[in-house]
C-alpha cells in the first residue's frame, strides 16, 4: 500500500484527509476515477461533445469528494468512478479456480455523480422531519447525469470485462470484454462506417469454473437472447457458446449427479439446470 495525495473538499466546513492508501499490487481491474483520457474518442465529433458535456462536471480520481449545490465553479456534480452499479458487485461475484490458481473478477464500467445540499434543505424534503438538523450538508435528489446526444456512453470501452488474476504472481493473466457488442452501439448513426470492435455488453455477468473452462452468462448483441459462454481458463479464448432460457444473475454453480455434470443458473424466480444431452437421456436434468 502507498499513500497518495487526493483532492480536497470544496464543501464549506468539510475537512478530508490529504492522502489515502492505494494498493500497488495487483493492478486494478476497473477504472480508477475519470479523466479526459477516459472519454469516448471514436470520432473527433464525439470526443469534442464529451469534453463539452463533462466540462459541467468535476472529474477526478478515486476519493473524489462530492460537491455542494452552490459549488463556486458552477459544476453539476462530481464523479465517483467506479460508482453505484459499477466495478464488482454482489450481483456479479468473482470466482476462484484451484487448478489454475486464477481468480476471475467480473466488472462493469459505471460512474455515480455526487451532489449534496444544505441540511436544512434536505430536512425540508422529509415528510415528517424531527425538527432538528444535525448535518450541515446531506444527500439531495440524484444529480443530473452526463449524457451524449447519440446515447453512447461518454467513456471508452470495454463496458464490461472479465479479468483473470494469477494468484501465484499477483499479475493479470488476461482481460476480455464480456458478451457481444450491443447493436444499439454498433449501429448507432454517430458511428456509421466505424468498426468499434468488441466493447462488451455493459452487463453485470455471473461465472463458474469447471475442470476445463470458465463459464459465464451474458446477452447477445440485440439484448433478447441469453447465452452461456465457455472460455479457456488460462487464455480467455472463447471455446463456444449456447442459448439458455435467461441470463443468470447473482451467481451460478456446477454440480455432479448420477455421473453427469450440471450448470445451475439463477434465472429470475427459477433455477435452470443445463447439462450435456447424455444427462437428459438418462432421465435426469433439463428444464427448470
C-alpha positions, 0 to 999 in steps of 0.5 A: 500500500502507498499513500497518495495525495487526493483532492480536497473538499470544496464543501464549506466546513468539510475537512478530508484527509490529504492522502489515502492508501492505494494498493500497488499490487495487483493492478486494478481491474476497473477504472480508477476515477475519470479523466479526459483520457477516459472519454469516448474518442471514436470520432473527433465529433464525439470526443469534442461533445464529451469534453463539452458535456463533462466540462459541467462536471468535476472529474477526478480520481478515486476519493473524489469528494462530492460537491455542494449545490452552490459549488463556486465553479458552477459544476453539476456534480462530481464523479465517483468512478467506479460508482453505484452499479459499477466495478464488482458487485454482489450481483456479479461475484468473482470466482476462484479456480484451484487448478489454475490458481486464477481468480476471475473478477467480473466488472462493469464500467459505471460512474455515480455523480455526487451532489449534496445540499444544505441540511436544512434543505434536505430536512425540508424534503422529509415528510415528517422531519424531527425538527432538528438538523444535525448535518450541515450538508446531506444527500439531495435528489440524484444529480443530473447525469452526463449524457451524449446526444447519440446515447453512447456512453461518454467513456471508452470501452470495454463496458464490461470485462472479465479479468483473470488474476494469477494468484501465484504472481499477483499479475493479470493473466488476461482481460476480455470484454464480456458478451457481444457488442450491443447493436444499439452501439454498433449501429448507432448513426454517430458511428456509421462506417466505424468498426468499434470492435468488441466493447462488451455488453455493459452487463453485470455477468455471473461465472463458474469454473469447471475442470476445463473452462470458465463459464459465464452468462451474458446477452447477445448483441440485440439484448433478447437472447441469453447465452452461456459462454465457455472460455479457456481458463488460462487464455480467455479464448472463447471455446463456444457458446449456447442459448439458455432460457435467461441470463443468470444473475447473482451467481451460478454453480456446477454440480455432479449427479448420477455421473453427469455434470450440471450448470445451475443458473439463477434465472429470475424466480427459477433455477435452470439446470443445463447439462450435456444431452447424455444427462437428459437421456438418462432421465435426469436434468433439463428444464427448470 
